[in-house]
Amino acid sequence: MAAPGAGEITDLVAAPDGMVFGIAAGPSDRKLFVFDPTIRRVTHVDRLPFSGIIYNAASIGPGGLIYGLCAEGIFTIDPATREARILARSPGPITAGFALDGRDLYFASGAAIYRYRITVTP
């Protein structure tokens, strides 16, 4: 199991260094985990500082960061430090979508579609 108490895995992202980053969902929280495919083991597990992760809505983006969506906004995970944080808050709860086109990230809140221009890189 990727993370103790997890009922499902909502996101998997292959990082440039070959590691696979994932988000595991449990009844009360979300956890970030890192899977090393070479040794076929989870090497890192940490609680995420946000919840409401949108299913299948994460990818590598500008600056080599992982960008993803949760109900409250756009989050990033730095593969080098494993730090997860909210990058930008959404004007309304994010409900669906994830399209990353260069520096433009698209998502939906109900029937409205939003674009966020990524300007921050490490």
N, C-alpha and C positions, 0 to 999 in steps of 0.2 A: 504494500500500500504506500502511496506517495506521502501521505500525511495522516497521522493518527486522527481518527474520527471523521475523515473525509468520506462523503457519500458519492462524490463525482469529481471529475476533472473538467473544468470549463474552458481552459485555454492551454495550448502548447505552442511555444515559440523556440525555434532553433536559433541560437546566438552565433555570432561569427566565430567564437572560439570552439564551437562544436558541442557546447553544453545545450541541454534542452531545458528551458524554463517553463514552469507550469503553475497554474492556479488550481488549487483543490478546494472544493466547497464542502463545508460541514454544516450541521444544523445551526450553529451559532456564529461561525466566523469563516474567513477565507484565509488560506495559507499559500504563500509562495514556496515553491520547491524547485530545486535544481537537480536534474537527472544527468548523470555522466554515462553516455552510451558506451564508452570504452569498457568501463568496469560493470556496467549495467546495474548501477545503484544510485539512489537518491543521496546526494552529498550535502544538501543544505535544505532546511525548512525554517520558515519564519512567518509570523503572523503579519498580515497586511494591515496597514493603518486605515483602511476604508473597506466598505462592503458593497453589496449590490452590483457585483461584477456582471457585465453583459456577456452572455455566452458567445464564444468564438469571436471575440473582438479585441485581438491584440496582435502586434506585429513589430518587427524591427523597423525603425524609422531613422530619421536624420540623426547624425551624431552617434549611431550605433546603439541608441537607447531603445528599449521596448516601450511602445506606446499602446495604451489600452483604454477601455471605457468601463466606467462604473456609473451607477445611477446619478451620482452627484457631479461627475465631470470626467475629464481626461486625466489619466495617470501615466506616470513613467516609472520604469524600473531600469536602473543602471546595472547592466550585466557584470561590470567590474566590481562594484561595491555591494551589489544586491539591495541597494536603497530603493524603496518604493515611496512615491509621493504623488499628491494631486498636483498636476501642472496647471489646470484651468478648470474653473467651475462652470457648469452649464447653466443657461438661463432657465431651464426647466429640467425635470428628471429625464435622463437619457433612457430610452426604452428599447432601442434597436440600432442596428447598422454598424458598419465599420468599413470605411473605404479610405485607404491611404494612398494618395496620388502625389508623390514628391513631398512637398511640405504642407499639403492640404489634407486634412482629416475630416471626413464627413460622417455624420451620425444623425439619428432621429430622436425626437422627443414627441411622442404621440404621432400626429400626422405631419409635423413640421420637420424639415430637413435643415441642418446647420452645417456650416463649414468653419473649421478652426485652422488658422494658418500657423504652423509651427515656426517659431522664430528663435527659440532657445535651443542651443546645442552645447554640449560640454566643452 
